[in-house]
Amino acid sequence: MKQNAVVLGGSVAGLLAAAALSPRYRMIEIVERDVLPSGPRPRRGAPQGQHVHALLPRGVQAIESLLPGFTARLTAAGALTGDVLGNARWYLNGLPLRRSSIGLDAVTASRPLIEHTIRALVRALPNVRITDGHDIVDLTADRTVRITSRNGGGSRVIPADLVVDATGRASRMPQWLADLGYAPPPEDVVPIDVRYASRVFAGDLLGDDRVVITARYPGQRRSSVMQRLEGGRVLVTLAGVHGERPPIDLEGFTGYAESLTVPDTATVVRSGTPLGDAVPFHFPAYVRRRYERTELPSGIIVIGDAACAFNPVYGQGMSTAAMSAVTLREDDDPVRFHARQAELHEAPWTLAVGADTALDAGPAAAGGPQPAAAPGPGEMIRRLQLAAVEDGELAAAFIRVTSLVDPPQALGAPWIAERLAARAAASVAS
């Protein structure tokens, strides 16, 4: 058994990394800048914490494998589970996907409750210690971390066999590497300029459904997600891209909901009882830092949003962080881990970036004519989504991919191509 590891950041990614390392290290210390709340309350270091969060089926499975009993504890606190297609309304291209139960459960709960539940289970691990209210000052090449108390309690140094950076999008690892004489990792950056406004409502507003997704599509830059929370509440997140800014005042919030092509969101906003004010959020760009392509000091690992920050609209962040933690449990060698994590990121990155760039590019996005050339991946996905309005098996295939259970390549299966070709032929014949 190795001696000690230090995890920088007490986020979901950091907590799960500590859980992953606990079987092979005598002591793991998590260092967190925030003073962590004792209950399920928002914290400053999770700026998206008051907006819709998704725990996709693959993410639930990963967390459960790291922290057995997680799902039961979360639902005991009021979270809801439900089939990701059977208990959800998916409006894509302004039309509803064909619904059916496909045997994949997702969890709906507030981010503070999810994080609190994970944190409680990690605190119960005998060899994990959480040091909150401390800033991380610097990192040396021999894996010594210097931290300082934010309340004036002094500073100390922590030598470690392994350092895991889980400090999120604002990670200073690229700068630390530069200070140590190493090249920062190459970055893939995709501007998206997503802006949110979220508000909580009281009332039985979604019936038996857990989530309602009204996605944007070519020509439509506005979208929404509604999610049932613990305590009989519904969280409504309005989103816009490339200049769209959902208002936070109730009148403007309602008007934005009414501008969506599907009426479900406006119905909830008009009939629900607002609980508190709306909260804004801005996400400028996807950022993928390619640590698998750069030299690092020995014993350094980067995980979660510090390595790859996805467009949060797709709800991939917590689930991919959990999947990365499972990878870390299997192998904590930095070179091998970063290579495997890069492979893990490839599918959700391709899916999300491909969807966004397809929506925003070319004549189709502006409502113009389709080119004569063979359709690209984005247009093929859109054709599949349109066919899935009537075809439940196509809907299930698509949702299995968005849930990170199947890879994007699964949508290229011959049976799917045959059904889409038959549908296209029937459309021409009619």
N, C-alpha and C positions, 0 to 999 in steps of 0.2 A: 504494500500500500504506500502511495506517495504521501509526502508530508502536508503541504498546504497549497491552496489555490485562493486567489482573490478575484472576485467578480465585481467589476466596476458598473454600478447601476442596479437599482432594485426594481426595475421594470418587470413586466411579464417575462421578457427574454432573459433578464438577469436571474430572476427567481428560478425559472425552469433550468437554466444552465447550472445553477447551484445544485438543484435536485439531481440533475444528470451526473454531476461529478461526485456526489456524496458517497457512492459505493467504493470509490477508488482513492479518495483523499482523506487524511485524518481530520483535517479542518478546512472548511471553506468559509471565508469571510466576504460578505456582500457589503460594499460601501455605497451608500446612497446619499445624494445631496439633500433631498427633501427630508423633513421630519415626518415620518410615516404616520398616517392616521391609525387610530386603534380600531376603527370600524370601517365599513364600506362607504368611504367618503372620497370625493375627488382630491387629487393632489396636484400641486402646481407643475410638477415635472411631467405630467401626462396631459398636455394641452388639448388632446383630442378626447379626453376622458369623459366629457359630458355629451358626446355625440354617439351615434349608433355604432355598435361594435358587433362583429360577427365571430362566433366560434364555429368554424366550418366542421363538418363531420370528421375530416382527417385530423383537424386540430384537437377536437375532443378526444379522439382515440389516442393521440400522442400524449396529451396531458394526463390522461387516465393511466397510461403505461408508466409515466414518470412519477405520478402521485396517485396511487390507487385510492379510490373513494372520492375523488374530486367531484365527479358528476353528482353523486348522491348528496354530498355536502352542499353543493351549489343549489341543487333543487330543494333541499331542505330549508334553505334560506330564502326561497321564493322564486328562483329561476324556473323557466319553463323549457321543456324539451319538445321537439316535434319533428316530423318528417320534413326534410328540406324541400320537398316538392309537394307533398300531400297537405302540409300545414302552412303553406306559404303561397302568396299571390305574386307571380312573376309577370310583370308587364314589360315586354320587350318589343320595340318598334311600335309601341302604343297598343299592343294586343296581348292577351293573356296566354301563357303557356298552358298546354293541356295538363291538368293536375292528376296525380296518382301518388300513392305511397310507394316509395322505392327502397325502403329499408335503411335509410341513412338519416340518423338523428343529428340535428343541430341544437345548440343551446342558445336561448335568448335571455340576457340579463344585462344589467348596467356594467360598464367597464369597472367602476369602483367595487362592485360586488365580486366580479370575476377576479380582480387583482387581490382583493382582501382574502378571498377563499384560497387562492394559490399561496399567498403570503403566510396564512395561518398554517397550512400544511407544510410549508418549507421551514417555518420557525420550529415546528415539532421535530424536525430532523436533528438528531443529537449532535451532529458534527457541523452544523451550519450556524453561523452567527451573523446577524444583520447590524451593521453600524450605520445609523442614519444621521442626518444633520451634519454631514461632513462633505467638504469639497475635495475633489481629487486634484492635487497640485501638479504633480508630474509623475513620469514613469521613466525609469532608467533602463539601460540595455540589459542589465542583469536581473530584470523583473522586480525591482524594488519600487513600491508605490508609496508616494508621500501624500498624506491626507491631512487636512486641518479642520478643526471643529468650526462650525458656523456660528456658534454661540460664545466664542472666545475661549474655549476649553483647551486650546493648544493644538499642536500637530504631532504626528508620529510617522514613522516609516514602517512599511510592512514588506518584508522580503517574501517572495513566493516562488514555488516551483512552476506555477502556471498563472497567467493573468488573462482574464476574459473580459473584453470590452463589450458591455451591453448598455452603453450610455445613449443610444438612440441616434436620431438624425444629426444631433449637434455634437457627435463624437469628435474628440480632439486627437484621435489616433493619427490621422494624416499629418498633423502638425508635430505631434510627438515624434513620429518617425523621421520627419525632416530635421528636427532638432538633434536627433541621434545620428544623422548622416545617412539615413535610408531614404530611398525614393518613396514618396507617397503612392498609394495604389492608383492605377488608372480608374477613371470614373466614366460610367455611362449615365448621361443626364437627359431626361425627356421632359421638357416643360409641359405643364398641364394646367396650372393656375386654377386649382379647385378651391372654391369657397363654400363654406357651410354656414347654415344657421340652424340651431337645434332648440326645440322647446318640448317640455314634458307636459302631458295632458292627463287628467284623471277621467276615468269613465270606462265602461265596457265598450270599446270602440272598434275592436278588430274581430269580434266574435271568437271563433275557434282558431283563427289564423294566428300564427306567431309573428310573421313578418310580411310586409307588403313592399315590394320593390317596383318602383316606376322608373325604368332606366331611360337614359337619353339615347338618341339615335340620330342618324343623319338629318341635319336641319333643326334639331332640338338640343339646346345646350343646358336645359334644366332637367333636374331629376329629383327623386325623393326616395327615402326609405323610412318606413314606420316599423317599430319594433315594440312588442309587449315586454314590459319590465316587471320585476318583482314589485309587490305592493299595489297591484291593480292599476298600473300606470302604462301610458304609451308614450314612447319617445319618437318625435317626428324630426327628421333631419332633411332639410331642403339643401340642395346642392346646385352649383352652377360652375361652368368652366369658361375660360377665355373671355373674361370681362363680365360675366354674370355674377351678381352679388345678391344673394338672398337677404332681404331686410330682416332686422331683428325686432322692430316694433310690431305689435300684434296685427295692426291693419295691413302693413306691408307684407308681413309673413303670410297672412291669409290670402292676399292678392296674388302672391307668388305661387302658393299652392293651387289657387284657382286657374293659374295660367298653364298648368300641366295638362297634357292631352287626355289623361285618365282622371276621373273625378274623385277617386277614393281618398286621396290625401286631403283635398279641400273639404270633403264631407267630415272627416275626423277633426280637422282644425276648427271647423265651424261648430261642431256639436260637442267637442270636448271642453273640459274646464282647465284653462291654463294654470300650471303650477310654477310660479316664478317667471323670470325673464328668459328670453332666448339668448343663446350663447353663440358667438361667431367663431370661425376657424378658417385658416388659410394654409393650403399646401401648394407650394409653387411648382414642384417638379419631382418626378421619380429620380432617385439617385441610387446607382448600384456601384459600390466600391469593390473593385476586383482584387481582393486580397490573395486570391489564388494565382495572381499574375505578378506578384511582387515579392521581394525578399523581406523577411521580417526577422527581428531578433528572436532567438529561440524562446519557446514557451509563451507566445502571444497568440491569442485567438480573438476574433471579432465576430459578433453574432447579432441577430435581430436587425433592427432598423439601422444600427451603426454600420452594418454591411450592405443592407439592401432595403431601401424605403420605397414601398409601393404606394400607388394612388389608393388612399384609404377607402374610396368609394367601393372597391371590390372586396373589402373585408378580409384580406389575405394576411395581414401583418401578424396577428397573434398566432394564427395557425401555422404559418411558415416558421415563426420563432420556435414554436413547440416541436415542429418536425426537425429543425436544426438541433434543438436540445437532445432529441432522441439520437441523432447522429453523433453528437458530442459524447453521449453516454457510451456509445459503441466504440469510439476512437477519439482520444484527446490529443493525438499527434497533430500539431498545427498544419503542417503541409497537407496531410491526407484529409484533415477535417475541412480546410478551406476548399479543397478540390471537390469534396463530396457536397459541401454546402452550395457551391456554385452550380453543381448539377441539380440540386434540389430547387434552387431559385429559378432555374431556366424555364420550367413549365409555367409557374404563375407569372413570371416576368413576361414571357412571350404572349401569354393569354391576355394580360391586362394591357400591356403596351400595344400589342397588335390591335386590340379592340379600340383603344383610344385613338391611335393614329389612323385607323380605317374610318372612324367616325368623323375625323376632322380633315381628311385629305380628299382632294380630287373633286370632280364634278358631282359625284353622288352625294357628298356632304352638303353641297349647295343646292341640291335638288335638280341637277342637270342630267343630261342623258348618260347612259352607261356606255363605257368604251366597248369596242367590238372584241378586244382581246379577252383571253380566258380570265375569269374572275380570280382575284387574289384571295388570300386566306380570310381577310376581313369580310369580303362580300360572300364567301362561302359560309362563314359563320352566320351572317345575316339571313341567308337563304334557309339555313338549317333552323334558325329561330322562327322564321315565318312558317315553315312546315310543321314545327313543333307546337304550333297553336292547335292543330288538329290531330297530330300524331303523338300519342303519349310515350311511345318508345324513343322517339327522337328527343322529346323533352327530357326524358330520364337520362339519355346519353349526354346531353348538353349539361345538365345539372351535375352529373357525376364528375365531369371535367371541372366545372367551376367550383365544386366542393373539394378539389385537389385529390380526389380518390382515383380518378383515371387521368392519364396524361393527355395533353391536347391532341397527340397523334391518334388517339382513339376515335376522334371525330372523322378521321380519314378511312374508317373501316369500309370495306366494299358494300356492306348492306346499307350503310348510310348513303353512300354515293348513288347506289341503285334507286333508293327511295326518292332522293332529290331529283335524279334524272327523270324518273317516272312522273313526279309532280310537275316538273318543267314541261315535259312532253304533253301532259294533260292540259296544262295552261295554254300551250300554243294551239292545241287541237280545239279548245273551246273558244 
